[in-house]
Amino acid sequence: MYPGLAQAHGAALCPDLLAPITAGYAAGKDLDDLLQDDRLHPSAAGVQAIVAALGPAVGEWLDGIALSAN
């Protein structure tokens, strides 16, 4: 549903917000480093990994908005 909505409305889509955490786990990082004690929410290190992965795409999106406004 979400890919179709994003396409229909020209919106950006992040297909898997937690991909940096699962990739870190697959690469041998301990989930204790990436998740809070509830094992559901990202820890500070997990949030840093998510921001690092999304940062470039968000930056490009913001640049596009700035160009559209001018």
Secondary structure by P-SEA (a helix, b strand, c coil): caaaaaaaaccccccccaaaaaaaaaaccccccccccccccccaaaaaaaaaaaaaaaaaaaaaaaaaac
